[in-house]
Amino acid sequence: MSMSNNNNSCSFRTSIGGQALIEGILMRGPKKQAIVCRTKDGLVEKVEELKLDKQKHPILGWPFIRGCAIFLDSMVKGMQALTYSASLIPEEEQEEPDKLDQWIADHFPAEKAQKLIIGTAVVLGIALALLLFIFLPTLIVGFIKPLTGSYLVRNLSEGFTKVVILLLYMALCTRMSDIQRLFAYHGAEHKTIFCYEHGKPLTVENVRPESRFHPR
């Protein structure tokens, strides 16, 4: 898409989103996704087609099911991109795999092992989210008797507890240097989308003053 250099550039909203990777970002649109990672040898780029086979499996296009299918596909694609970015790290800088990953790698062929590791990570990620933001708030509020008498008070209390847990979770994550750098890449991705939506040329000078906090 061509962009005007004049000051009267128009603003619009795009469906492009993304996520931070290890020393890179993933940008995802309606039909394609692109991965760009920084390595010692320069930038590594990878572009892939996005396709949920709705023609082969029409049920994937049904309401409700469609949203769940897209959510799971996004999680899997995101984990695949994260794994790919990790593979670009020099071998001497890579961390030792945990026991579960090592066991899978030892007992399955390389391609199948990678799929199992990604699938396990997706399942554990969903399980952790359910535990922290659904079961734990319900459990905590359930122990406080004055908050359980009213349906409204209980819901408000659970909502407040979820926000507190989320803020504590993010605060603990940001104490890790690797996560801080990951968040920095994610902030840069938000700045870039803002710049694109404002119709400005995608240069460092134009991206830098944009906000890190994109509404989507």
ChimeraX commands (.cxc) that place a marker at each C-alpha (Angstrom):
marker #1 position 0.00,0.00,0.00 radius 0.5
marker #1 position 1.44,3.39,-0.94 radius 0.5
marker #1 position 1.65,6.03,1.76 radius 0.5
marker #1 position 1.64,9.76,1.30 radius 0.5
marker #1 position 4.50,11.80,2.72 radius 0.5
marker #1 position 2.35,14.87,3.28 radius 0.5
marker #1 position 1.06,15.95,6.63 radius 0.5
marker #1 position -2.57,15.32,5.68 radius 0.5
marker #1 position -2.22,11.54,5.74 radius 0.5
marker #1 position -5.48,9.80,6.55 radius 0.5
marker #1 position -6.01,7.50,9.53 radius 0.5
marker #1 position -7.66,4.10,9.34 radius 0.5
marker #1 position -7.88,0.88,11.33 radius 0.5
marker #1 position -6.28,-2.33,10.19 radius 0.5
marker #1 position -6.92,-5.96,11.09 radius 0.5
marker #1 position -3.17,-6.62,11.31 radius 0.5
marker #1 position -1.93,-7.71,14.73 radius 0.5
marker #1 position 1.12,-9.42,16.10 radius 0.5
marker #1 position 3.14,-10.72,18.98 radius 0.5
marker #1 position 6.68,-10.42,20.25 radius 0.5
marker #1 position 9.18,-13.21,19.62 radius 0.5
marker #1 position 12.71,-13.79,20.84 radius 0.5
marker #1 position 14.64,-10.94,19.21 radius 0.5
marker #1 position 11.84,-10.39,16.71 radius 0.5
marker #1 position 8.13,-10.02,16.03 radius 0.5
marker #1 position 5.31,-11.87,14.32 radius 0.5
marker #1 position 2.86,-9.80,12.27 radius 0.5
marker #1 position -0.42,-11.49,11.34 radius 0.5
marker #1 position -2.99,-10.36,8.79 radius 0.5
marker #1 position -6.17,-11.96,7.41 radius 0.5
marker #1 position -4.33,-14.10,4.84 radius 0.5
marker #1 position -0.62,-14.10,5.70 radius 0.5
marker #1 position 1.76,-13.80,8.61 radius 0.5
marker #1 position 5.36,-12.58,8.61 radius 0.5
marker #1 position 8.16,-13.32,11.04 radius 0.5
marker #1 position 11.20,-11.07,11.35 radius 0.5
marker #1 position 14.01,-11.89,13.79 radius 0.5
marker #1 position 17.30,-10.16,14.50 radius 0.5
marker #1 position 20.37,-12.42,14.43 radius 0.5
marker #1 position 24.12,-11.87,14.45 radius 0.5
marker #1 position 24.09,-12.31,10.66 radius 0.5
marker #1 position 21.29,-9.79,10.11 radius 0.5
marker #1 position 17.52,-9.94,9.83 radius 0.5
marker #1 position 15.81,-13.28,9.11 radius 0.5
marker #1 position 12.40,-13.05,7.44 radius 0.5
marker #1 position 9.76,-15.73,6.94 radius 0.5
marker #1 position 6.33,-15.27,5.32 radius 0.5
marker #1 position 3.59,-17.91,5.57 radius 0.5
marker #1 position 0.08,-18.33,4.23 radius 0.5
marker #1 position -2.69,-18.56,6.82 radius 0.5
marker #1 position -5.40,-21.09,6.15 radius 0.5
marker #1 position -8.05,-22.75,8.25 radius 0.5
marker #1 position -9.44,-25.42,5.94 radius 0.5
marker #1 position -13.12,-24.41,6.12 radius 0.5
marker #1 position -13.86,-26.03,2.76 radius 0.5
marker #1 position -12.59,-29.39,3.99 radius 0.5
marker #1 position -14.11,-28.92,7.45 radius 0.5
marker #1 position -17.17,-26.60,7.10 radius 0.5
marker #1 position -17.84,-26.84,10.83 radius 0.5
marker #1 position -14.84,-24.54,11.42 radius 0.5
marker #1 position -16.86,-21.69,9.87 radius 0.5
marker #1 position -19.84,-22.05,12.21 radius 0.5
marker #1 position -20.54,-19.32,14.81 radius 0.5
marker #1 position -18.87,-19.92,18.21 radius 0.5
marker #1 position -16.85,-22.80,16.77 radius 0.5
marker #1 position -15.24,-20.38,14.32 radius 0.5
marker #1 position -13.98,-18.16,17.14 radius 0.5
marker #1 position -12.57,-21.10,19.12 radius 0.5
marker #1 position -10.88,-22.50,15.99 radius 0.5
marker #1 position -9.26,-19.14,15.19 radius 0.5
marker #1 position -8.15,-18.73,18.83 radius 0.5
marker #1 position -6.51,-22.16,18.93 radius 0.5
marker #1 position -4.95,-21.66,15.50 radius 0.5
marker #1 position -3.52,-18.32,16.65 radius 0.5
marker #1 position -2.05,-19.92,19.77 radius 0.5
marker #1 position -0.48,-22.77,17.80 radius 0.5
marker #1 position 0.90,-20.41,15.13 radius 0.5
marker #1 position 2.22,-18.14,17.87 radius 0.5
marker #1 position 4.01,-21.01,19.63 radius 0.5
marker #1 position 5.44,-22.22,16.32 radius 0.5
marker #1 position 6.77,-18.72,15.62 radius 0.5
marker #1 position 8.21,-18.48,19.14 radius 0.5
marker #1 position 9.91,-21.87,18.71 radius 0.5
marker #1 position 11.27,-20.78,15.34 radius 0.5
marker #1 position 12.70,-17.57,16.81 radius 0.5
marker #1 position 14.31,-19.58,19.62 radius 0.5
marker #1 position 15.96,-21.88,17.06 radius 0.5
marker #1 position 17.77,-18.85,15.59 radius 0.5
marker #1 position 19.63,-18.21,18.85 radius 0.5
marker #1 position 23.26,-19.42,18.64 radius 0.5
marker #1 position 23.55,-22.90,20.13 radius 0.5
marker #1 position 25.97,-21.77,22.85 radius 0.5
marker #1 position 23.39,-19.23,24.09 radius 0.5
marker #1 position 20.40,-21.59,24.14 radius 0.5
marker #1 position 19.09,-22.82,27.48 radius 0.5
marker #1 position 18.92,-26.49,28.31 radius 0.5
marker #1 position 15.46,-27.99,27.54 radius 0.5
marker #1 position 13.35,-28.94,30.55 radius 0.5
marker #1 position 12.77,-32.59,31.44 radius 0.5
marker #1 position 9.43,-32.88,29.63 radius 0.5
marker #1 position 10.78,-31.38,26.39 radius 0.5
marker #1 position 13.89,-33.56,26.60 radius 0.5
marker #1 position 11.79,-36.71,27.15 radius 0.5
marker #1 position 9.63,-35.89,24.10 radius 0.5
marker #1 position 12.74,-35.19,22.00 radius 0.5
marker #1 position 14.28,-38.51,23.08 radius 0.5
marker #1 position 11.22,-40.64,22.28 radius 0.5
marker #1 position 9.83,-39.13,19.06 radius 0.5
marker #1 position 11.17,-38.11,15.62 radius 0.5
marker #1 position 12.24,-34.47,15.39 radius 0.5
marker #1 position 9.20,-33.17,13.46 radius 0.5
marker #1 position 6.67,-35.03,15.61 radius 0.5
marker #1 position 8.53,-34.04,18.78 radius 0.5
marker #1 position 8.29,-30.35,17.86 radius 0.5
marker #1 position 4.53,-30.65,17.28 radius 0.5
marker #1 position 4.10,-32.43,20.62 radius 0.5
marker #1 position 6.15,-29.80,22.46 radius 0.5
marker #1 position 4.12,-26.97,20.89 radius 0.5
marker #1 position 0.84,-28.79,21.61 radius 0.5
marker #1 position 1.88,-29.37,25.23 radius 0.5
marker #1 position 2.81,-25.70,25.61 radius 0.5
marker #1 position -0.58,-24.59,24.24 radius 0.5
marker #1 position -2.49,-26.95,26.56 radius 0.5
marker #1 position -0.43,-25.85,29.60 radius 0.5
marker #1 position -0.89,-22.19,28.66 radius 0.5
marker #1 position -4.68,-22.55,28.48 radius 0.5
marker #1 position -4.70,-24.55,31.72 radius 0.5
marker #1 position -2.63,-21.87,33.50 radius 0.5
marker #1 position -4.97,-19.12,32.25 radius 0.5
marker #1 position -8.04,-21.04,33.47 radius 0.5
marker #1 position -6.40,-21.68,36.83 radius 0.5
marker #1 position -5.24,-18.11,37.45 radius 0.5
marker #1 position -8.16,-16.13,36.04 radius 0.5
marker #1 position -11.20,-18.37,36.57 radius 0.5
marker #1 position -10.71,-21.02,39.25 radius 0.5
marker #1 position -8.40,-19.10,41.62 radius 0.5
marker #1 position -10.55,-15.91,41.84 radius 0.5
marker #1 position -13.66,-18.04,42.42 radius 0.5
marker #1 position -11.85,-19.99,45.13 radius 0.5
marker #1 position -10.51,-16.87,46.88 radius 0.5
marker #1 position -13.85,-15.04,46.89 radius 0.5
marker #1 position -15.62,-18.24,48.01 radius 0.5
marker #1 position -13.57,-18.22,51.22 radius 0.5
marker #1 position -14.76,-14.70,52.13 radius 0.5
marker #1 position -18.32,-15.24,53.36 radius 0.5
marker #1 position -19.51,-11.57,53.27 radius 0.5
marker #1 position -18.77,-11.49,49.53 radius 0.5
marker #1 position -20.80,-14.57,48.66 radius 0.5
marker #1 position -24.23,-13.41,49.88 radius 0.5
marker #1 position -25.04,-11.27,46.82 radius 0.5
marker #1 position -24.66,-12.38,43.20 radius 0.5
marker #1 position -23.64,-8.84,42.16 radius 0.5
marker #1 position -21.10,-8.43,44.97 radius 0.5
marker #1 position -19.62,-11.84,44.22 radius 0.5
marker #1 position -19.20,-11.06,40.52 radius 0.5
marker #1 position -17.65,-7.66,41.24 radius 0.5
marker #1 position -15.30,-9.23,43.79 radius 0.5
marker #1 position -14.22,-11.95,41.37 radius 0.5
marker #1 position -13.64,-9.35,38.65 radius 0.5
marker #1 position -11.52,-7.22,40.99 radius 0.5
marker #1 position -9.55,-10.30,42.07 radius 0.5
marker #1 position -8.84,-11.19,38.42 radius 0.5
marker #1 position -7.46,-7.71,37.79 radius 0.5
marker #1 position -5.22,-7.94,40.88 radius 0.5
marker #1 position -3.93,-11.38,39.84 radius 0.5
marker #1 position -3.24,-10.11,36.30 radius 0.5
marker #1 position -1.31,-7.07,37.57 radius 0.5
marker #1 position 0.72,-9.22,40.00 radius 0.5
marker #1 position 1.42,-11.75,37.23 radius 0.5
marker #1 position 2.65,-9.03,34.86 radius 0.5
marker #1 position 4.71,-7.36,37.59 radius 0.5
marker #1 position 6.47,-10.64,38.37 radius 0.5
marker #1 position 7.06,-11.32,34.66 radius 0.5
marker #1 position 8.65,-7.92,34.09 radius 0.5
marker #1 position 11.28,-8.66,36.75 radius 0.5
marker #1 position 12.83,-11.14,34.28 radius 0.5
marker #1 position 15.29,-9.49,31.86 radius 0.5
marker #1 position 14.29,-11.77,28.95 radius 0.5
marker #1 position 10.61,-10.88,29.42 radius 0.5
marker #1 position 11.45,-7.18,29.62 radius 0.5
marker #1 position 13.10,-7.40,26.20 radius 0.5
marker #1 position 10.14,-9.40,24.87 radius 0.5
marker #1 position 7.75,-6.70,26.09 radius 0.5
marker #1 position 9.94,-4.06,24.41 radius 0.5
marker #1 position 9.52,-5.81,21.06 radius 0.5
marker #1 position 5.76,-6.00,21.66 radius 0.5
marker #1 position 5.66,-2.27,22.41 radius 0.5
marker #1 position 7.58,-1.60,19.19 radius 0.5
marker #1 position 5.02,-3.68,17.28 radius 0.5
marker #1 position 2.19,-1.53,18.70 radius 0.5
marker #1 position 4.03,1.64,17.72 radius 0.5
marker #1 position 4.50,0.31,14.19 radius 0.5
marker #1 position 0.80,-0.51,13.76 radius 0.5
marker #1 position -0.14,2.98,15.00 radius 0.5
marker #1 position 2.27,4.50,12.48 radius 0.5
marker #1 position 0.81,2.35,9.68 radius 0.5
marker #1 position -2.76,3.27,10.64 radius 0.5
marker #1 position -1.84,6.96,10.62 radius 0.5
marker #1 position -0.71,6.60,7.00 radius 0.5
marker #1 position 2.90,7.52,7.66 radius 0.5
marker #1 position 5.93,5.90,5.99 radius 0.5
marker #1 position 7.28,3.07,8.18 radius 0.5
marker #1 position 10.56,4.58,9.33 radius 0.5
marker #1 position 12.16,4.50,12.77 radius 0.5
marker #1 position 11.74,8.27,13.06 radius 0.5
marker #1 position 7.98,8.04,12.40 radius 0.5
marker #1 position 7.42,4.96,14.58 radius 0.5
marker #1 position 9.34,6.16,17.63 radius 0.5
marker #1 position 6.88,8.89,18.86 radius 0.5
marker #1 position 3.81,6.64,18.54 radius 0.5
marker #1 position 2.13,5.17,21.63 radius 0.5
marker #1 position 2.99,1.70,22.98 radius 0.5
marker #1 position -0.61,1.18,24.08 radius 0.5
marker #1 position -2.67,0.11,21.09 radius 0.5
marker #1 position -6.40,-0.32,21.92 radius 0.5
marker #1 position -6.52,-3.78,20.35 radius 0.5
marker link #1:1,2 radius 0.2
marker link #1:2,3 radius 0.2
marker link #1:3,4 radius 0.2
marker link #1:4,5 radius 0.2
marker link #1:5,6 radius 0.2
marker link #1:6,7 radius 0.2
marker link #1:7,8 radius 0.2
marker link #1:8,9 radius 0.2
marker link #1:9,10 radius 0.2
marker link #1:10,11 radius 0.2
marker link #1:11,12 radius 0.2
marker link #1:12,13 radius 0.2
marker link #1:13,14 radius 0.2
marker link #1:14,15 radius 0.2
marker link #1:15,16 radius 0.2
marker link #1:16,17 radius 0.2
marker link #1:17,18 radius 0.2
marker link #1:18,19 radius 0.2
marker link #1:19,20 radius 0.2
marker link #1:20,21 radius 0.2
marker link #1:21,22 radius 0.2
marker link #1:22,23 radius 0.2
marker link #1:23,24 radius 0.2
marker link #1:24,25 radius 0.2
marker link #1:25,26 radius 0.2
marker link #1:26,27 radius 0.2
marker link #1:27,28 radius 0.2
marker link #1:28,29 radius 0.2
marker link #1:29,30 radius 0.2
marker link #1:30,31 radius 0.2
marker link #1:31,32 radius 0.2
marker link #1:32,33 radius 0.2
marker link #1:33,34 radius 0.2
marker link #1:34,35 radius 0.2
marker link #1:35,36 radius 0.2
marker link #1:36,37 radius 0.2
marker link #1:37,38 radius 0.2
marker link #1:38,39 radius 0.2
marker link #1:39,40 radius 0.2
marker link #1:40,41 radius 0.2
marker link #1:41,42 radius 0.2
marker link #1:42,43 radius 0.2
marker link #1:43,44 radius 0.2
marker link #1:44,45 radius 0.2
marker link #1:45,46 radius 0.2
marker link #1:46,47 radius 0.2
marker link #1:47,48 radius 0.2
marker link #1:48,49 radius 0.2
marker link #1:49,50 radius 0.2
marker link #1:50,51 radius 0.2
marker link #1:51,52 radius 0.2
marker link #1:52,53 radius 0.2
marker link #1:53,54 radius 0.2
marker link #1:54,55 radius 0.2
marker link #1:55,56 radius 0.2
marker link #1:56,57 radius 0.2
marker link #1:57,58 radius 0.2
marker link #1:58,59 radius 0.2
marker link #1:59,60 radius 0.2
marker link #1:60,61 radius 0.2
marker link #1:61,62 radius 0.2
marker link #1:62,63 radius 0.2
marker link #1:63,64 radius 0.2
marker link #1:64,65 radius 0.2
marker link #1:65,66 radius 0.2
marker link #1:66,67 radius 0.2
marker link #1:67,68 radius 0.2
marker link #1:68,69 radius 0.2
marker link #1:69,70 radius 0.2
marker link #1:70,71 radius 0.2
marker link #1:71,72 radius 0.2
marker link #1:72,73 radius 0.2
marker link #1:73,74 radius 0.2
marker link #1:74,75 radius 0.2
marker link #1:75,76 radius 0.2
marker link #1:76,77 radius 0.2
marker link #1:77,78 radius 0.2
marker link #1:78,79 radius 0.2
marker link #1:79,80 radius 0.2
marker link #1:80,81 radius 0.2
marker link #1:81,82 radius 0.2
marker link #1:82,83 radius 0.2
marker link #1:83,84 radius 0.2
marker link #1:84,85 radius 0.2
marker link #1:85,86 radius 0.2
marker link #1:86,87 radius 0.2
marker link #1:87,88 radius 0.2
marker link #1:88,89 radius 0.2
marker link #1:89,90 radius 0.2
marker link #1:90,91 radius 0.2
marker link #1:91,92 radius 0.2
marker link #1:92,93 radius 0.2
marker link #1:93,94 radius 0.2
marker link #1:94,95 radius 0.2
marker link #1:95,96 radius 0.2
marker link #1:96,97 radius 0.2
marker link #1:97,98 radius 0.2
marker link #1:98,99 radius 0.2
marker link #1:99,100 radius 0.2
marker link #1:100,101 radius 0.2
marker link #1:101,102 radius 0.2
marker link #1:102,103 radius 0.2
marker link #1:103,104 radius 0.2
marker link #1:104,105 radius 0.2
marker link #1:105,106 radius 0.2
marker link #1:106,107 radius 0.2
marker link #1:107,108 radius 0.2
marker link #1:108,109 radius 0.2
marker link #1:109,110 radius 0.2
marker link #1:110,111 radius 0.2
marker link #1:111,112 radius 0.2
marker link #1:112,113 radius 0.2
marker link #1:113,114 radius 0.2
marker link #1:114,115 radius 0.2
marker link #1:115,116 radius 0.2
marker link #1:116,117 radius 0.2
marker link #1:117,118 radius 0.2
marker link #1:118,119 radius 0.2
marker link #1:119,120 radius 0.2
marker link #1:120,121 radius 0.2
marker link #1:121,122 radius 0.2
marker link #1:122,123 radius 0.2
marker link #1:123,124 radius 0.2
marker link #1:124,125 radius 0.2
marker link #1:125,126 radius 0.2
marker link #1:126,127 radius 0.2
marker link #1:127,128 radius 0.2
marker link #1:128,129 radius 0.2
marker link #1:129,130 radius 0.2
marker link #1:130,131 radius 0.2
marker link #1:131,132 radius 0.2
marker link #1:132,133 radius 0.2
marker link #1:133,134 radius 0.2
marker link #1:134,135 radius 0.2
marker link #1:135,136 radius 0.2
marker link #1:136,137 radius 0.2
marker link #1:137,138 radius 0.2
marker link #1:138,139 radius 0.2
marker link #1:139,140 radius 0.2
marker link #1:140,141 radius 0.2
marker link #1:141,142 radius 0.2
marker link #1:142,143 radius 0.2
marker link #1:143,144 radius 0.2
marker link #1:144,145 radius 0.2
marker link #1:145,146 radius 0.2
marker link #1:146,147 radius 0.2
marker link #1:147,148 radius 0.2
marker link #1:148,149 radius 0.2
marker link #1:149,150 radius 0.2
marker link #1:150,151 radius 0.2
marker link #1:151,152 radius 0.2
marker link #1:152,153 radius 0.2
marker link #1:153,154 radius 0.2
marker link #1:154,155 radius 0.2
marker link #1:155,156 radius 0.2
marker link #1:156,157 radius 0.2
marker link #1:157,158 radius 0.2
marker link #1:158,159 radius 0.2
marker link #1:159,160 radius 0.2
marker link #1:160,161 radius 0.2
marker link #1:161,162 radius 0.2
marker link #1:162,163 radius 0.2
marker link #1:163,164 radius 0.2
marker link #1:164,165 radius 0.2
marker link #1:165,166 radius 0.2
marker link #1:166,167 radius 0.2
marker link #1:167,168 radius 0.2
marker link #1:168,169 radius 0.2
marker link #1:169,170 radius 0.2
marker link #1:170,171 radius 0.2
marker link #1:171,172 radius 0.2
marker link #1:172,173 radius 0.2
marker link #1:173,174 radius 0.2
marker link #1:174,175 radius 0.2
marker link #1:175,176 radius 0.2
marker link #1:176,177 radius 0.2
marker link #1:177,178 radius 0.2
marker link #1:178,179 radius 0.2
marker link #1:179,180 radius 0.2
marker link #1:180,181 radius 0.2
marker link #1:181,182 radius 0.2
marker link #1:182,183 radius 0.2
marker link #1:183,184 radius 0.2
marker link #1:184,185 radius 0.2
marker link #1:185,186 radius 0.2
marker link #1:186,187 radius 0.2
marker link #1:187,188 radius 0.2
marker link #1:188,189 radius 0.2
marker link #1:189,190 radius 0.2
marker link #1:190,191 radius 0.2
marker link #1:191,192 radius 0.2
marker link #1:192,193 radius 0.2
marker link #1:193,194 radius 0.2
marker link #1:194,195 radius 0.2
marker link #1:195,196 radius 0.2
marker link #1:196,197 radius 0.2
marker link #1:197,198 radius 0.2
marker link #1:198,199 radius 0.2
marker link #1:199,200 radius 0.2
marker link #1:200,201 radius 0.2
marker link #1:201,202 radius 0.2
marker link #1:202,203 radius 0.2
marker link #1:203,204 radius 0.2
marker link #1:204,205 radius 0.2
marker link #1:205,206 radius 0.2
marker link #1:206,207 radius 0.2
marker link #1:207,208 radius 0.2
marker link #1:208,209 radius 0.2
marker link #1:209,210 radius 0.2
marker link #1:210,211 radius 0.2
marker link #1:211,212 radius 0.2
marker link #1:212,213 radius 0.2
marker link #1:213,214 radius 0.2
marker link #1:214,215 radius 0.2
marker link #1:215,216 radius 0.2
view
